[in-house]
């Protein structure tokens, strides 16, 4: 279920990259036009810090000068090479949106131009104040009996873009990937993770106090007295803390078996009888449902207890907060500032709010990504880029197949199954073959909150009506300008939006070593997701099925356990280590991606001739250029606050460990740079899975 609560989408399962959309220029309070970004250089010699020994700290060898010369902009909490490209893509998207807002040529441009125009009109937002959310607040205030809560939650989620208590989506059945079913999962929290409510250390205690202060201030902005606002904030924190205690930890959520409990709707009524599920389902656009996946049963038991034990007024305060908090980034400036101060500045360390054109460009992309994306790809993604990408994917598939065949720890029986899964891989490159139809989505040029609510309703209708219908294997989970990539286990497919297929990831004018080190590793990363600790539990058809012999699974687990311990030891910020189990899938994909992209490069160099591996460019051999190119896509700087949040919530490791943690597990790196065993980048016992 899609709610417009957060300023940016930070996570996507199986994706290569994470982080906020960012910009190198100062924050702009006005609606002034942005400055075009500078061209992005691929394989940047000036980024290299030769005072650092690559055998001791390869990341800062490859990125040291870049990190010194690229401090975090005031309006960001993280700044890296991904962000550079995201800024370029966002600027190009803004060009299309601004043009459509002022001089649309087609009906589709008129619609997404109006959406953007409504968003950029901060003056109107300031005039309206909290008026746009008064209807939803009135609906919450009208609740007079807990038995009507099911119908109200349906209304909030469908009509008011307000998430509360849980989320309801469609998904592919784990046991039959061609079947689409309904699924309910835990939700209803506003802090980044359940740990923020539960842990009692000094930092978390302080954040909870700041969170309560934010809630009090938000209620007061909406017109509550001091006493009423304080009491309402207490209710919010009490309810969310109870829900957090009943929520499944992130690490457990990574296990498909732990998030799959197909039950009849009548069983859901038994599991949480205090909530009227029949009234709730009737209030959604979902078709008649007789069974659905109860993703987190213990959470719904907790939710039931909360509904029974909390007063009606407390529950209404909780719902009022979620309605206000969801809308706050798009209301008048006092609401925007208050929301920013807590969620971006306090939690993430971001010093200034992003310019409104940036936020509105990103919002329009999320709301109508396949509308504006149609024009964006015509202008920014030439056909030859897709053709070149298809060749790279084919080379990586061949390399992964060779890797599987050569594994010393896997028996022929399991290898046969792995090869069958690889052969069944599907791929989506650039943009969808069939675009979404937005004709039923109503947009008004003077109604931003209404547009957001109608967008949410449009998306929810589209999502829930998939229940019971055949799976569309060509459906995309990211918009074309997105700088990211992903693997879907239930579809067994790899997906590369047009946004990422350009420098610093791909440049057809560069030598193969540079491209294989950048986009080649990205491709290998997504392919390896099909064989990480989660993906390996899905078969070639996308069903959860054990296709491993017991001995092979034990050997696989032994190797992934090595990675867990390795990444558990990494400390991105003082006193906060990574969670090796949370990041295991991405770490496995990083390590596997580097290996198979290297094998693909070696095949290319072999075809080019006997001296191809030793011929230097810019003073570096092709293999050295391969590793440097790989490292440089992860050059970044982060605030301490951002690092602490991501260490608890992000399944991806920070750039430093996505580089050093990977090259230290690959002997070919040590050979390329003349390292000897025992140095930090060439340990005696590296971790190797694929």
C-alpha positions in Angstrom: 0.0 0.0 0.0 1.5 3.3 -1.1 1.4 6.3 1.3 3.1 9.6 0.7 4.4 9.9 4.2 8.2 10.0 3.6 10.1 12.6 1.5 11.9 9.9 -0.4 11.8 6.1 -0.9 14.8 4.8 0.9 14.5 1.1 0.5 13.7 -1.5 -2.1 14.2 -5.2 -1.5 16.9 -6.6 -3.6 18.0 -3.2 -4.9 21.6 -2.2 -5.5 21.5 1.3 -4.1 20.0 3.2 -1.2 19.9 6.8 0.0 18.0 10.0 -0.3 17.7 11.8 -3.6 20.2 14.6 -3.2 21.7 17.7 -4.8 25.1 19.4 -4.6 23.7 22.9 -4.6 22.5 25.0 -1.7 18.9 24.6 -0.5 16.5 27.0 -2.1 13.6 28.3 -0.1 12.0 29.9 -3.2 10.7 28.3 -6.3 13.7 29.5 -8.4 14.7 27.3 -11.3 17.5 24.9 -10.5 21.0 25.1 -12.0 21.8 22.3 -14.5 24.2 19.8 -12.8 27.7 19.3 -14.0 28.6 16.3 -16.2 29.4 13.2 -14.3 32.9 11.6 -14.8 33.3 7.9 -14.9 36.6 6.5 -13.6 37.7 9.7 -11.9 41.5 9.9 -11.6 41.2 13.0 -9.4 39.2 11.0 -6.8 42.1 8.7 -6.1 44.2 9.3 -3.0 47.6 7.9 -3.7 48.8 8.5 -0.2 46.6 5.6 0.9 47.9 2.1 0.4 45.3 0.1 -1.6 46.2 -3.0 0.3 45.4 -1.4 3.6 42.3 0.6 2.7 41.2 0.3 -0.9 38.0 2.4 -0.4 39.9 5.5 0.7 42.6 4.9 -2.0 39.9 4.9 -4.7 37.7 7.6 -3.1 39.8 9.5 -0.7 40.1 12.7 -2.7 36.5 12.5 -3.9 35.4 12.4 -0.2 37.6 15.3 0.7 36.3 17.4 -2.2 32.6 16.5 -1.9 31.3 17.4 1.6 27.7 16.7 2.3 25.5 19.5 1.1 23.5 21.3 3.8 20.2 19.9 2.4 21.3 16.3 2.5 22.3 13.7 5.1 24.3 11.5 2.6 26.2 12.5 -0.5 27.7 10.0 -3.0 28.1 9.0 -6.6 24.6 7.6 -6.7 23.4 11.0 -5.5 25.3 12.8 -8.2 23.4 10.8 -10.9 20.1 11.1 -9.1 20.5 14.8 -9.1 21.2 14.8 -12.8 18.2 12.6 -13.5 16.0 14.7 -11.2 17.0 17.9 -13.0 16.2 16.3 -16.4 12.8 15.2 -15.0 12.2 18.7 -13.6 12.8 20.1 -17.1 9.9 17.9 -18.4 7.7 18.7 -15.5 8.2 22.4 -15.6 7.6 22.5 -19.4 4.5 20.5 -19.0 3.2 22.7 -16.2 3.6 25.8 -18.4 3.0 24.6 -21.9 1.7 21.0 -22.1 1.5 19.4 -25.6 -0.4 16.3 -24.7 -3.2 15.3 -22.3 -0.7 13.2 -20.3 1.6 16.2 -20.1 -1.3 18.3 -19.0 -2.0 15.9 -16.2 1.5 15.5 -14.8 2.2 19.2 -15.4 -0.8 20.1 -13.2 0.3 17.7 -10.5 3.7 19.3 -10.4 2.2 22.8 -10.6 -0.1 22.1 -7.6 2.9 20.9 -5.6 5.2 23.8 -6.4 2.5 26.3 -5.3 3.8 26.9 -1.8 1.9 30.2 -1.5 -1.4 28.3 -1.8 -0.3 25.8 0.7 0.5 28.6 3.2 -2.9 30.2 2.6 -4.7 26.9 3.3 -2.8 26.0 6.5 -4.3 22.7 7.9 -7.6 23.1 6.0 -6.8 20.3 3.5 -6.7 17.7 6.3 -9.8 18.9 8.1 -12.1 16.4 6.4 -10.0 13.4 7.5 -9.7 14.9 11.0 -13.4 15.3 11.1 -14.0 11.7 10.1 -11.7 10.5 12.9 -13.4 12.8 15.5 -16.7 11.3 14.4 -15.7 7.8 15.5 -17.9 7.0 18.4 -17.5 3.2 18.8 -14.5 0.9 18.5 -16.6 -1.5 16.5 -16.5 1.1 13.6 -12.8 1.2 13.6 -12.4 -1.3 10.7 -14.5 0.8 8.3 -12.7 4.0 9.4 -9.2 2.5 8.8 -10.3 1.4 5.3 -11.4 5.0 4.6 -8.2 6.4 5.9 -6.0 4.0 3.9 -8.1 4.3 0.7 -9.3 7.9 0.6 -7.0 9.8 2.8 -3.5 8.5 2.1 -3.1 7.8 5.9 -1.5 4.6 7.0 -2.4 3.3 10.5 -1.9 0.0 12.4 -1.1 -2.2 9.4 -0.8 -2.4 5.6 -2.8 -4.3 3.1 -1.4 -5.2 -0.3 -1.5 -7.8 -3.1 1.4 -10.2 -3.5 2.4 -13.3 -5.4 1.7 -16.5 -3.4 4.9 -18.0 -2.2 3.7 -21.5 -3.0 2.2 -20.6 -6.4 3.9 -17.6 -8.0 1.3 -17.3 -10.7 -1.4 -16.7 -8.1 -1.9 -13.2 -6.7 -3.3 -13.0 -3.2 -4.1 -10.4 -0.5 -1.7 -9.9 2.4 -1.7 -7.9 5.6 1.5 -6.9 7.4 2.5 -5.1 10.5 2.8 -1.3 10.3 1.6 1.8 12.1 5.0 3.1 13.4 6.5 6.5 12.6 10.1 6.1 14.0 12.6 4.2 11.7 12.4 0.8 13.5 10.9 -1.0 16.4 14.2 -0.7 18.3 13.6 3.1 18.6 10.6 2.3 20.9 12.1 -0.6 22.8 15.8 0.1 23.5 16.5 2.1 26.7 19.9 3.4 26.0 20.5 7.2 26.3 20.3 7.9 22.6 17.0 6.1 22.0 15.5 7.6 25.2 16.4 11.1 23.9 14.9 10.4 20.5 11.7 9.2 22.0 11.5 12.5 24.0 12.1 14.5 20.9 9.5 12.4 19.0 7.0 13.2 21.7 7.8 16.9 21.5 7.3 16.7 17.8 3.9 15.1 18.3 2.9 17.8 20.8 3.9 20.6 18.5 2.1 18.9 15.6 -1.2 18.7 17.5 -0.9 22.3 18.7 -0.4 23.4 15.1 -3.7 21.7 14.3 -5.4 23.7 17.1 -5.1 21.6 20.2 -4.6 23.2 23.6 -1.3 22.5 25.4 -2.9 20.0 27.7 -4.8 18.2 25.0 -1.7 18.1 22.7 0.4 16.6 25.5 -2.2 13.9 26.4 -2.6 13.1 22.7 1.1 12.7 22.2 1.3 10.3 25.2 -1.4 8.2 23.6 0.5 8.1 20.3 3.7 7.0 22.0 1.9 4.4 24.1 0.1 2.8 21.2 3.1 2.8 18.8 5.4 1.4 21.6 2.9 -1.5 22.1 2.7 -2.1 18.4 6.5 -2.0 18.1 6.8 -4.7 20.8 4.5 -6.9 18.8 6.3 -6.3 15.5 8.6 -8.9 13.9 12.3 -7.8 13.8 13.7 -6.9 10.5 16.1 -9.8 10.4 13.2 -12.3 10.9 11.2 -10.5 8.1 14.0 -11.6 5.7 12.9 -15.2 6.1 10.1 -16.0 3.6 8.7 -18.8 5.8 8.3 -16.4 8.8 6.2 -13.9 6.8 3.9 -16.4 5.1 0.7 -17.7 6.9 -2.1 -18.3 4.4 -5.3 -18.2 6.4 -9.1 -17.9 5.8 -10.5 -14.5 6.6 -12.5 -16.1 9.3 -9.2 -17.1 11.0 -8.2 -13.4 10.9 -11.4 -12.5 12.7 -10.4 -15.1 15.3 -6.9 -13.8 15.5 -7.9 -10.1 16.0 -11.6 -10.1 16.9 -11.6 -6.6 18.3 -11.2 -5.3 14.7 -14.0 -5.7 12.2 -12.2 -7.3 9.3 -15.3 -7.8 7.2 -16.1 -4.1 7.4 -12.5 -3.2 6.6 -12.3 -5.4 3.5 -15.6 -4.2 2.3 -14.3 -0.6 2.5 -11.3 -1.4 0.2 -11.3 -1.9 -3.6 -10.2 -5.5 -3.2 -12.4 -8.2 -4.7 -14.1 -10.7 -2.5 -11.4 -12.4 -0.4 -11.8 -15.8 1.3 -8.2 -16.2 2.3 -5.1 -14.1 2.6 -1.5 -14.1 3.9 -1.3 -13.0 7.5 2.3 -11.9 7.2 2.9 -11.2 10.9 0.3 -13.0 13.1 1.8 -12.0 16.4 1.5 -8.3 15.4 -2.2 -8.7 14.8 -2.6 -10.3 18.2 -0.9 -7.2 19.7 -3.0 -4.9 17.6 -6.1 -6.6 19.0 -4.8 -6.1 22.6 -4.2 -2.4 21.8 -7.7 -1.9 20.5 -9.2 -3.6 23.5 -7.0 -1.9 26.2 -6.7 1.7 24.8 -9.5 4.2 25.2 -11.4 5.4 22.2 -9.9 8.9 22.7 -6.4 7.5 22.7 -7.0 5.5 19.5 -8.5 8.7 17.9 -5.4 10.6 19.0 -3.2 8.0 17.3 -5.2 8.2 14.1 -5.2 12.0 14.1 -1.4 12.0 14.5 -0.9 9.7 11.5 -3.2 11.9 9.4 -1.4 15.0 10.3 2.1 13.5 10.1 1.4 12.0 6.6 0.3 15.4 5.2 2.7 17.6 7.1 5.4 17.8 4.4 2.9 19.2 2.0 0.9 21.6 4.2 1.8 25.2 5.1 5.3 26.1 6.0 5.0 25.7 9.8 4.0 22.0 9.3 6.7 21.5 6.7 9.4 23.0 9.0 8.2 21.0 12.0 8.2 17.7 10.1 11.7 18.4 8.6 13.2 19.4 12.0 12.4 16.0 13.5 12.5 13.5 10.6 15.4 14.9 8.6 17.4 17.1 10.9 17.1 15.3 14.2 17.0 11.7 12.9 19.2 12.1 9.8 21.5 15.0 10.5 20.3 17.0 7.5 20.8 20.7 8.1 18.5 22.3 5.6 15.3 21.4 3.8 15.5 20.5 0.1 14.3 23.1 -2.4 10.7 22.7 -3.1 11.3 21.9 -6.8 13.3 18.9 -5.8 10.7 17.6 -3.5 7.9 18.2 -6.0 9.8 16.6 -8.8 10.3 13.5 -6.7 6.7 13.5 -5.5 5.4 13.7 -9.1 7.7 10.9 -10.2 6.3 8.7 -7.4 2.7 9.6 -8.2 2.9 9.4 -12.1 6.3 7.9 -12.8 5.1 6.0 -15.9 3.4 9.1 -17.2 6.3 11.5 -17.2 8.7 8.5 -17.7 7.4 8.1 -21.2 8.7 11.4 -22.3 11.8 11.2 -20.1 13.1 8.0 -21.8 12.5 9.4 -25.3 14.8 12.3 -24.5 17.4 10.6 -22.2 17.6 6.9 -23.0 18.6 6.1 -26.6 17.8 2.6 -28.1 21.5 1.7 -28.3 21.8 2.0 -24.5 19.2 -0.8 -24.1 21.0 -3.0 -26.7 24.4 -2.5 -25.0 22.8 -3.4 -21.7 21.4 -6.6 -23.1 24.9 -7.7 -24.3 26.3 -7.0 -20.8 23.5 -9.0 -19.1 24.2 -12.0 -21.5 27.9 -11.8 -20.6 27.2 -11.8 -16.9 24.7 -14.7 -17.2 27.4 -16.8 -18.9 29.9 -15.9 -16.2 27.5 -16.8 -13.4 26.8 -20.2 -15.1 30.5 -20.9 -15.3 30.8 -19.9 -11.6 28.1 -22.3 -10.6 29.7 -25.1 -12.6 33.0 -24.5 -10.9 31.9 -24.4 -7.3 33.9 -26.9 -5.3 31.4 -27.2 -2.4 28.2 -27.8 -4.4 27.1 -31.2 -5.7 26.0 -31.9 -9.3 22.4 -32.4 -8.2 22.1 -28.9 -6.7 24.2 -27.4 -9.5 21.6 -28.6 -12.0 18.8 -26.9 -10.1 20.9 -23.7 -9.8 21.6 -23.7 -13.6 17.9 -24.2 -14.3 17.1 -21.2 -12.2 19.7 -19.1 -13.9 18.4 -20.2 -17.3 14.9 -19.1 -16.3 16.0 -15.5 -15.4 13.9 -12.8 -17.0 15.1 -9.3 -17.5 13.5 -5.9 -17.8 15.8 -3.1 -19.1 15.1 0.7 -19.2 11.3 1.0 -19.0 8.1 -1.0 -19.3 6.9 -2.5 -22.6 3.4 -1.4 -21.7 2.8 1.9 -19.9 0.4 2.4 -17.1 -3.0 4.0 -18.0 -3.6 7.2 -15.9 -6.9 8.2 -17.5 -8.9 7.4 -14.4 -6.5 9.4 -12.1 -8.0 12.9 -11.5 -5.5 15.8 -11.0 -6.5 19.3 -9.9 -4.0 22.2 -10.4 -5.1 23.8 -7.1 -5.4 20.8 -4.8 -2.1 19.2 -3.8 -3.3 17.2 -0.8 -6.3 16.0 -2.8 -4.0 15.0 -5.7 -1.9 13.0 -3.2 -5.0 11.3 -1.8 -6.4 10.5 -5.2 -3.0 9.2 -6.3 -2.9 6.9 -3.3 -6.4 5.7 -4.0 -5.5 5.2 -7.7 -2.5 3.1 -6.8 -4.3 1.1 -4.1 -7.2 0.3 -6.5 -4.6 -0.8 -9.1 -2.7 -2.9 -6.6 -5.6 -4.7 -4.8 -7.6 -5.4 -7.9 -4.7 -7.6 -9.0 -5.8 -10.1 -6.4 -7.1 -13.2 -8.1 -5.7 -12.1 -11.5 -2.8 -13.6 -13.6 0.6 -12.1 -12.8 1.9 -9.5 -15.1 5.6 -10.5 -15.5 6.4 -7.3 -17.3 5.2 -5.0 -14.5 7.8 -2.6 -13.0 8.4 -1.8 -9.4 10.5 1.4 -10.1 10.0 4.4 -12.4 12.2 4.8 -15.5 14.4 7.7 -14.1 15.2 5.8 -10.9 18.9 5.3 -10.1 18.6 1.8 -8.8 18.1 -1.8 -9.8 16.4 -4.8 -8.3 15.7 -8.6 -8.4 12.3 -10.1 -7.7 12.4 -13.6 -6.3 8.7 -14.3 -7.0 9.3 -13.4 -10.7 12.9 -14.6 -10.9 13.7 -11.5 -12.8 16.3 -8.7 -12.8 15.3 -5.1 -13.5 17.4 -2.1 -14.5 15.6 1.3 -14.9 17.0 3.7 -17.5 18.1 6.1 -14.8 21.1 4.0 -13.7 22.3 3.2 -17.2 24.7 6.2 -17.6 27.9 7.6 -16.0 29.2 6.8 -13.4 27.7 3.3 -14.1 27.9 3.0 -17.8 29.6 4.8 -20.6 30.1 3.1 -24.0 33.1 5.2 -24.8 35.0 3.7 -21.9 37.1 0.5 -22.0 35.5 -2.8 -20.9 37.3 -2.9 -17.5 35.6 0.4 -16.4 32.1 -0.7 -17.5 32.4 -4.2 -16.1 33.6 -2.7 -12.8 30.6 -0.4 -12.5 27.4 -1.5 -14.3 28.8 -5.1 -14.7 29.0 -5.5 -10.9 25.5 -4.0 -10.6 24.2 -6.7 -13.0 26.1 -9.4 -11.2 24.8 -8.1 -7.9 21.2 -8.5 -9.0 21.8 -11.9 -10.5 23.4 -13.1 -7.3 20.3 -12.0 -5.3 18.7 -15.1 -6.9 21.1 -17.1 -4.9 21.5 -15.2 -1.7 20.2 -16.4 1.7 16.6 -15.3 0.7 16.7 -15.8 -3.1 18.1 -19.3 -2.8 14.8 -20.4 -1.1 12.9 -19.6 -4.4 13.0 -21.9 -7.4 13.2 -21.1 -11.1 9.4 -20.5 -11.2 9.5 -18.1 -8.2 8.0 -20.5 -5.7 9.4 -21.0 -2.2 10.8 -24.6 -2.5 13.9 -26.3 -1.2 15.9 -27.3 -4.3 19.1 -28.0 -2.3 20.5 -31.2 -1.0 20.9 -31.1 2.8 24.7 -31.2 2.5 24.8 -28.3 0.0 22.5 -26.1 2.1 24.7 -26.8 5.1 27.8 -25.8 3.1 26.0 -22.7 1.8 25.0 -21.7 5.4 28.5 -22.2 6.6 29.8 -19.7 4.0 27.1 -17.1 4.6 27.7 -17.4 8.4 31.3 -16.3 7.6 29.9 -13.2 5.9 27.6 -12.5 8.9 30.5 -12.5 11.3 32.7 -10.5 9.0 30.1 -7.7 8.6 29.1 -7.8 12.2 32.6 -6.5 13.0 32.3 -3.4 10.8 31.6 -0.1 12.7 30.4 2.7 10.4 30.1 5.2 13.3 31.5 5.0 16.9 29.6 2.6 19.0 27.3 1.3 16.2 28.2 -1.8 14.3 26.5 -3.3 11.3 24.1 -6.2 11.6 25.5 -9.0 9.5 22.2 -10.9 9.4 20.2 -7.9 8.3 22.7 -7.1 5.5 23.5 -10.7 4.5 21.6 -10.7 1.3 23.1 -7.5 0.0 26.6 -8.5 1.1 26.3 -11.8 -0.6 25.1 -10.0 -3.8 28.0 -7.5 -3.6 30.6 -10.3 -3.2 29.1 -12.5 -5.9 28.6 -9.5 -8.3 32.2 -8.6 -8.1 33.4 -12.1 -8.8 31.1 -12.9 -11.8 31.7 -9.4 -13.4 35.4 -10.1 -13.1 35.0 -13.5 -14.8 33.0 -11.8 -17.6 35.7 -9.2 -18.0 38.4 -11.9 -18.2 36.5 -13.5 -21.1 36.4 -10.2 -23.0 40.1 -9.5 -22.4 41.0 -13.0 -23.5 39.2 -12.5 -26.8 41.0 -9.2 -27.3 44.5 -10.8 -27.3 47.4 -11.9 -25.1 48.5 -8.5 -24.0 45.0 -7.1 -23.1 45.4 -7.8 -19.4 48.7 -5.9 -19.1 48.0 -2.9 -21.4 47.8 0.2 -19.1 45.5 3.1 -19.4 46.0 6.2 -17.2 48.8 4.2 -15.5 46.6 1.3 -14.4 46.1 -2.2 -15.8 42.6 -3.3 -16.9 42.2 -5.4 -13.8 43.2 -2.4 -11.6 40.8 -0.2 -13.5 38.1 -2.7 -13.0 38.5 -2.6 -9.2 38.9 1.2 -9.0 35.7 1.6 -11.2 33.8 -0.7 -8.8 35.0 1.2 -5.7 34.2 4.6 -7.1 30.5 4.0 -7.6 30.4 3.8 -3.8 32.3 7.0 -3.0 30.2 8.8 -0.4 30.0 10.8 2.8 27.3 10.4 5.5 26.3 12.2 8.6 26.7 10.3 11.9 22.9 10.4 12.4 22.3 8.9 9.0 24.9 6.2 9.6 23.2 5.2 12.9 19.7 5.0 11.4 20.9 3.0 8.4 22.9 0.6 10.6 19.6 -0.5 12.2 17.3 -0.3 9.2 19.2 -0.6 5.9 19.9 -4.1 4.5 22.7 -2.5 2.5 26.1 -1.9 4.0 27.7 1.6 3.8 29.9 2.3 0.8 33.1 1.8 2.7 32.2 -1.8 3.5 30.6 -2.5 0.2 34.1 -1.9 -1.1 36.6 -3.1 1.5 34.4 -5.9 2.8 34.1 -7.2 -0.8 37.7 -6.9 -2.2 39.1 -8.5 0.9 37.2 -11.6 0.1 38.5 -11.8 -3.5 42.1 -13.0 -4.1 42.2 -11.5 -7.6 42.2 -8.0 -6.0 45.3 -8.7 -4.0 47.1 -10.0 -7.1 46.1 -6.9 -9.0 47.6 -4.5 -6.5 50.5 -6.6 -5.3 49.2 -7.2 -1.8 50.4 -9.9 0.5 48.5 -12.2 2.8 47.9 -10.7 6.2 47.3 -7.1 5.0 43.9 -5.7 5.8 42.6 -6.1 2.2 44.0 -9.7 1.9 43.1 -11.6 5.0 44.3 -15.1 5.6 40.7 -16.6 5.5 38.4 -14.7 3.2 34.6 -15.4 3.1 33.5 -16.9 -0.2 30.0 -18.0 -1.2 29.6 -17.6 -5.0 
